[in-house]
Amino acid sequence: MSRRLLWIGAGAAQSFSLDYCEYSEIIFVDPLLQIDTKEQFRNGTKFKTVQKGVITESVGKQRFKLFNNDEFSSFLEPTGLNEVYPNLVVEEILDVETIDIVKLIKELQIVGSENTLILDLPCLSKEILKELKYRDIISLFH
């Protein structure tokens, strides 16, 4: 059985120290996946990229706010963040293609229970996990 790594919010895929040899397929998902990451993994058949934003419901394109601190970039408004980070400003707003988490997992045909999920989405991780639990899909990941 295949063991897959699904990294949502991968960015440049450099935040975590992972042994990619453990997985039969590594899937990086990010609407703004950096070009150097795609170039780096283009020739590797076990690496796949999905250049979409992951949310909990299907809406097509959605406005994505790029902040001067890119770790906070999000589909959401920075309501409470402005109190903690008063210098936080939106640098650019992009329309990005989105996909809901359930549809993404179905399209990728993720099965089994030995898969790994990384949610590198500070503002949406909790909602995505709740959706996976509600749909009884969380058991695909350990």
Long-range contacts (C-beta under 8 A, 24 or more apart in sequence): 1-111, 1-112, 1-114, 2-112, 3-112, 3-114, 3-115, 3-116, 4-108, 4-110, 4-115, 4-116, 5-115, 5-116, 5-118, 6-105, 6-108, 6-110, 6-115, 6-116, 6-117, 6-118, 6-141, 7-118, 7-120, 8-54, 8-101, 8-117, 8-118, 8-119, 8-120, 8-121, 8-128, 9-54, 9-118, 9-119, 9-120, 9-121, 10-37, 10-118, 10-120, 11-37, 11-70, 11-120, 12-36, 12-37, 13-37, 15-120, 16-118, 20-46, 23-116, 27-108, 29-54, 29-104, 31-64, 31-94, 31-96, 31-97, 31-98, 32-64, 32-66, 32-73, 32-94, 32-96, 50-99, 50-104, 50-108, 51-97, 52-96, 52-97, 52-98, 52-99, 52-104, 53-96, 53-97, 53-98, 53-99, 54-98, 54-99, 54-100, 54-101, 54-104, 54-121, 54-124, 54-128, 55-98, 55-99, 55-100, 55-101, 55-124, 55-128, 56-100, 56-101, 56-124, 56-127, 56-128, 56-130, 56-131, 57-100, 58-98, 58-99, 58-100, 58-103, 59-98, 60-97, 60-98, 61-95, 61-96, 61-97, 61-98, 62-95, 62-96, 62-98, 63-93, 63-94, 63-95, 64-93, 64-94, 64-95, 64-96, 65-90, 65-92, 65-93, 66-90, 66-91, 66-92, 66-93, 66-94, 67-91, 71-122, 72-122, 72-123, 74-121, 74-122, 74-123, 74-124, 75-123, 75-124, 76-123, 76-124, 100-131, 101-128, 101-131, 101-132, 101-137, 102-131, 102-132, 102-135, 102-137, 105-137, 105-140, 110-140, 111-140, 112-140, 113-139, 113-140, 113-141, 113-142, 114-142, 115-140, 115-141, 115-142, 116-141, 116-142, 117-141
